[in-house]
Every structure is written in C-alpha cells, then in structure tokens.
Amino acid sequence: MSLQYDAAQDGYELSVESESDFKDFILSTAELQQGDLVLMENGNLRLVWEDDEDTQLGLQFLGSNRIQFVIFKRRSGEEHITQVAGRDSLTGLNKLIDAFDLQTLLYK
C-alpha cells in the first residue's frame, strides 16, 4: 500500500512535498534505525526515534528540503534534559545529529 492510500483511508491528504523529502531522507541515509512514522493532520510526515535514556529526535518533513525538528537529550552526568527545536535543511540535519551525538539513536 502507498502512503497516499493510507492517508486517504484515514481522511487526510498526504503532502506530496513532505512525502518527497521523507523518501529523499530515507534513501540517502544508510543503516537507519526504524522510527515511528506519523501522518500529521496538516498532511506532513513526522518520523520519531526514542531510546530508554530519554533521548528523542522528531522530524517533520515540510517540503522544499526543509525539516522541523525537536531534540531531547540528556548529556552524560547531567540531571536535566536538553531540549532544542527549530527548522533546518535536510543537509543541516547531519550537523544536528553530530552536535547532539544522536548516531546510536538513528543508525544500526
């Protein structure tokens, strides 16, 4: 089944631009861990990864090679969880992954 079909069954219209960026991300990233894929009410796709150490990365694919992201990360030895949210390019996402040491969350 296609994403378009699944969206229509749920009463939503999948954003073609969001789907395109999602596919570009998936195809360009080797050894990606499976995340939870959600269709947002606005038609965009959102992909989320979480682990047992309170680390989370959520990506909403906005189209035009842009993402909206949210990161929750507990740094080693820290009591509080760092929370960061914003928008970036798909290319800039790699810098965020490196800056927050999210490789083990995302990659096999």
Accessible surface in RSA format (square Angstrom, percent):
REM  Atomic radii and reference values for relative SASA: ProtOr
REM  Chains: A
REM  Algorithm: Lee & Richards
REM  Probe-radius: 1.40
REM  Slices: 20
REM RES _ NUM      All-atoms   Total-Side   Main-Chain    Non-polar    All polar
REM                ABS   REL    ABS   REL    ABS   REL    ABS   REL    ABS   REL
RES MET A   1   197.16 102.1 110.09  72.9  87.07 207.3 112.40  95.6  84.76 112.3
RES SER A   2    60.74  51.3  48.48  64.7  12.26  28.2  48.47 103.2  12.27  17.2
RES LEU A   3    47.25  26.3  42.26  30.2   4.99  12.6  42.26  29.7   4.99  13.4
RES GLN A   4    73.60  41.2  70.22  51.3   3.38   8.0  39.48  84.0  34.12  25.9
RES TYR A   5   105.89  49.4 100.28  57.1   5.61  14.6  70.93  53.3  34.96  43.1
RES ASP A   6    61.15  42.8  58.57  58.3   2.58   6.1  25.35  59.7  35.79  35.7
RES ALA A   7     2.03   1.9   0.89   1.4   1.14   2.6   1.39   2.0   0.64   1.7
RES ALA A   8    66.20  60.9  46.23  71.3  19.97  45.4  49.28  69.4  16.92  44.8
RES GLN A   9   117.87  65.9  84.97  62.1  32.90  78.3  24.84  52.9  93.03  70.6
RES ASP A  10    99.39  69.6  73.30  73.0  26.09  61.7  15.86  37.3  83.53  83.3
RES GLY A  11    69.00  85.1   0.00   N/A  69.00  85.1  37.01 101.6  31.98  71.6
RES TYR A  12    81.39  38.0  70.24  40.0  11.14  29.0  42.15  31.7  39.23  48.4
RES GLU A  13   152.54  87.6 135.75 102.7  16.79  40.0  51.79 100.2 100.75  82.3
RES LEU A  14     4.11   2.3   0.99   0.7   3.12   7.8   0.99   0.7   3.12   8.4
RES SER A  15    25.21  21.3  15.58  20.8   9.63  22.2  20.02  42.6   5.19   7.3
RES VAL A  16    95.91  63.1  93.36  84.5   2.55   6.1  93.36  81.1   2.55   6.9
RES GLU A  17   103.63  59.5  99.43  75.2   4.19  10.0  43.00  83.2  60.63  49.5
RES SER A  18     0.00   0.0   0.00   0.0   0.00   0.0   0.00   0.0   0.00   0.0
RES GLU A  19    20.10  11.5  20.10  15.2   0.00   0.0   3.38   6.5  16.72  13.7
RES SER A  20    53.86  45.5  47.72  63.7   6.14  14.2  25.88  55.1  27.98  39.2
RES ASP A  21     6.64   4.7   6.64   6.6   0.00   0.0   0.00   0.0   6.64   6.6
RES PHE A  22    25.70  12.9  25.70  15.9   0.00   0.0  25.70  15.6   0.00   0.0
RES LYS A  23   101.30  49.4 100.22  61.5   1.08   2.6  56.77  51.1  44.53  47.4
RES ASP A  24    69.78  48.9  65.05  64.8   4.72  11.2  19.29  45.4  50.48  50.3
RES PHE A  25    12.75   6.4  10.47   6.5   2.28   5.9  12.75   7.7   0.00   0.0
RES ILE A  26    62.34  35.5  55.97  41.7   6.37  15.4  55.97  40.3   6.37  17.3
RES LEU A  27   153.10  85.3 119.55  85.5  33.55  84.3 122.66  86.1  30.45  81.9
RES SER A  28    92.36  78.1  51.82  69.2  40.54  93.4  49.40 105.2  42.96  60.2
RES THR A  29    23.05  16.4  11.93  12.1  11.12  26.5   8.92  12.0  14.13  21.4
RES ALA A  30    83.36  76.6  60.90  94.0  22.45  51.1  71.56 100.8  11.79  31.2
RES GLU A  31   114.83  65.9  99.77  75.5  15.05  35.8  39.62  76.6  75.21  61.4
RES LEU A  32    28.61  15.9  14.03  10.0  14.58  36.7  14.03   9.9  14.58  39.2
RES GLN A  33    64.39  36.0  62.59  45.7   1.80   4.3   8.21  17.5  56.18  42.6
RES GLN A  34   171.05  95.7 138.57 101.3  32.48  77.3  52.25 111.2 118.80  90.1
RES GLY A  35    15.10  18.6   0.00   N/A  15.10  18.6   4.38  12.0  10.73  24.0
RES ASP A  36    92.65  64.9  88.97  88.6   3.68   8.7  22.72  53.5  69.93  69.7
RES LEU A  37    74.05  41.2  42.56  30.4  31.48  79.1  42.56  29.9  31.48  84.7
RES VAL A  38    68.34  45.0  64.13  58.1   4.21  10.1  68.34  59.4   0.00   0.0
RES LEU A  39    44.09  24.6  22.88  16.4  21.21  53.3  22.88  16.1  21.21  57.1
RES MET A  40    58.38  30.2  54.85  36.3   3.53   8.4  52.99  45.0   5.39   7.1
RES GLU A  41   149.44  85.8 123.87  93.7  25.56  60.9  40.47  78.3 108.97  89.0
RES ASN A  42   100.72  69.5  62.49  60.4  38.23  92.1  46.34 111.5  54.38  52.6
RES GLY A  43     1.56   1.9   0.00   N/A   1.56   1.9   1.45   4.0   0.10   0.2
RES ASN A  44    17.21  11.9  17.21  16.6   0.00   0.0   0.00   0.0  17.21  16.6
RES LEU A  45     3.74   2.1   3.74   2.7   0.00   0.0   3.74   2.6   0.00   0.0
RES ARG A  46    59.62  25.0  59.62  30.4   0.00   0.0   4.45   6.1  55.17  33.4
RES LEU A  47     8.21   4.6   8.21   5.9   0.00   0.0   8.21   5.8   0.00   0.0
RES VAL A  48    10.39   6.8   9.35   8.5   1.04   2.5   9.35   8.1   1.04   2.8
RES TRP A  49     8.17   3.3   4.55   2.2   3.62   8.5   8.17   4.4   0.00   0.0
RES GLU A  50   117.94  67.7  86.41  65.4  31.53  75.1  19.70  38.1  98.24  80.2
RES ASP A  51    59.47  41.7  37.48  37.3  21.98  52.0  30.90  72.7  28.57  28.5
RES ASP A  52   151.71 106.3 115.63 115.1  36.07  85.3  39.23  92.3 112.48 112.2
RES GLU A  53   128.98  74.0 121.11  91.6   7.87  18.7  44.83  86.7  84.14  68.7
RES ASP A  54    70.90  49.7  57.18  56.9  13.72  32.4  13.55  31.9  57.35  57.2
RES THR A  55     6.34   4.5   5.30   5.4   1.04   2.5   1.74   2.3   4.60   7.0
RES GLN A  56    40.19  22.5  40.19  29.4   0.00   0.0   4.45   9.5  35.74  27.1
RES LEU A  57     0.22   0.1   0.22   0.2   0.00   0.0   0.22   0.2   0.00   0.0
RES GLY A  58     1.28   1.6   0.00   N/A   1.28   1.6   0.50   1.4   0.78   1.7
RES LEU A  59     0.00   0.0   0.00   0.0   0.00   0.0   0.00   0.0   0.00   0.0
RES GLN A  60    20.08  11.2  19.50  14.2   0.59   1.4   2.12   4.5  17.97  13.6
RES PHE A  61     0.00   0.0   0.00   0.0   0.00   0.0   0.00   0.0   0.00   0.0
RES LEU A  62    45.82  25.5  22.18  15.9  23.65  59.4  22.24  15.6  23.58  63.5
RES GLY A  63     3.51   4.3   0.00   N/A   3.51   4.3   1.75   4.8   1.76   3.9
RES SER A  64    98.82  83.5  67.15  89.6  31.67  73.0  44.49  94.7  54.33  76.1
RES ASN A  65    81.31  56.1  81.05  78.3   0.27   0.6  18.47  44.4  62.85  60.7
RES ARG A  66   102.89  43.2 102.89  52.4   0.00   0.0  36.58  50.0  66.31  40.2
RES ILE A  67     0.00   0.0   0.00   0.0   0.00   0.0   0.00   0.0   0.00   0.0
RES GLN A  68    68.53  38.3  66.73  48.8   1.80   4.3   8.09  17.2  60.44  45.8
RES PHE A  69    16.13   8.1  12.44   7.7   3.69   9.6  14.54   8.8   1.59   4.6
RES VAL A  70    31.55  20.8  31.52  28.5   0.04   0.1  31.52  27.4   0.04   0.1
RES ILE A  71     0.14   0.1   0.14   0.1   0.00   0.0   0.14   0.1   0.00   0.0
RES PHE A  72    58.90  29.5  58.90  36.5   0.00   0.0  58.90  35.7   0.00   0.0
RES LYS A  73    36.33  17.7  36.33  22.3   0.00   0.0  12.06  10.9  24.27  25.9
RES ARG A  74    86.75  36.4  73.13  37.3  13.62  32.4  32.74  44.8  54.01  32.7
RES ARG A  75   119.31  50.1 115.93  59.1   3.38   8.1  43.44  59.4  75.87  46.0
RES SER A  76   120.23 101.6  82.37 109.9  37.87  87.2  56.44 120.2  63.79  89.4
RES GLY A  77    87.57 108.0   0.00   N/A  87.57 108.0  44.55 122.3  43.02  96.3
RES GLU A  78   100.91  57.9  91.37  69.1   9.54  22.7  15.75  30.5  85.17  69.5
RES GLU A  79   139.33  80.0 120.02  90.8  19.31  46.0  51.38  99.4  87.96  71.8
RES HIS A  80   138.73  75.8 132.08  91.8   6.66  17.0  89.98  92.7  48.76  56.7
RES ILE A  81    58.55  33.3  40.92  30.5  17.64  42.5  41.27  29.7  17.28  46.9
RES THR A  82    39.76  28.3  32.32  32.8   7.44  17.7  25.58  34.4  14.17  21.4
RES GLN A  83   128.34  71.8  99.28  72.6  29.06  69.2  20.01  42.6 108.33  82.2
RES VAL A  84    45.60  30.0  39.50  35.8   6.10  14.7  45.13  39.2   0.46   1.3
RES ALA A  85    76.12  70.0  45.80  70.7  30.32  69.0  45.96  64.7  30.16  79.9
RES GLY A  86    27.38  33.8   0.00   N/A  27.38  33.8  26.60  73.0   0.79   1.8
RES ARG A  87   152.75  64.1 125.51  64.0  27.23  64.8  37.63  51.4 115.11  69.8
RES ASP A  88    39.31  27.5  37.88  37.7   1.43   3.4   4.24  10.0  35.07  35.0
RES SER A  89    32.82  27.7  32.82  43.8   0.00   0.0  23.81  50.7   9.01  12.6
RES LEU A  90    28.13  15.7  21.19  15.2   6.94  17.4  21.60  15.2   6.53  17.6
RES THR A  91   105.21  74.8  98.48  99.8   6.73  16.0  67.76  91.0  37.46  56.6
RES GLY A  92     9.78  12.1   0.00   N/A   9.78  12.1   9.13  25.1   0.64   1.4
RES LEU A  93     1.42   0.8   1.42   1.0   0.00   0.0   1.42   1.0   0.00   0.0
RES ASN A  94    84.05  58.0  82.86  80.1   1.19   2.9  24.86  59.8  59.19  57.2
RES LYS A  95   153.60  74.9 147.88  90.7   5.72  13.6  93.94  84.6  59.66  63.5
RES LEU A  96    27.31  15.2  26.96  19.3   0.35   0.9  27.26  19.1   0.05   0.1
RES ILE A  97     4.09   2.3   4.09   3.1   0.00   0.0   4.09   2.9   0.00   0.0
RES ASP A  98    94.78  66.4  78.12  77.8  16.67  39.4  26.60  62.6  68.18  68.0
RES ALA A  99    76.42  70.3  37.63  58.1  38.79  88.2  50.73  71.4  25.69  68.0
RES PHE A 100    25.41  12.7  21.53  13.3   3.88  10.1  25.02  15.2   0.39   1.1
RES ASP A 101    93.84  65.7  91.17  90.7   2.66   6.3  24.00  56.5  69.84  69.7
RES LEU A 102     0.99   0.6   0.27   0.2   0.72   1.8   0.99   0.7   0.00   0.0
RES GLN A 103    61.66  34.5  60.83  44.5   0.83   2.0  42.06  89.5  19.59  14.9
RES THR A 104   123.82  88.1 105.79 107.3  18.03  43.0  85.05 114.2  38.78  58.6
RES LEU A 105    16.17   9.0   6.09   4.4  10.08  25.3  11.09   7.8   5.08  13.7
RES LEU A 106     0.00   0.0   0.00   0.0   0.00   0.0   0.00   0.0   0.00   0.0
RES TYR A 107    59.20  27.6  52.28  29.7   6.92  18.0  40.40  30.4  18.80  23.2
RES LYS A 108   162.13  79.1 105.44  64.7  56.69 135.0  77.80  70.0  84.32  89.8
END  Absolute sums over single chains surface
CHAIN  1 A     6820.5       5477.4       1343.0       3265.4       3555.1
END  Absolute sums over all chains
TOTAL          6820.5       5477.4       1343.0       3265.4       3555.1
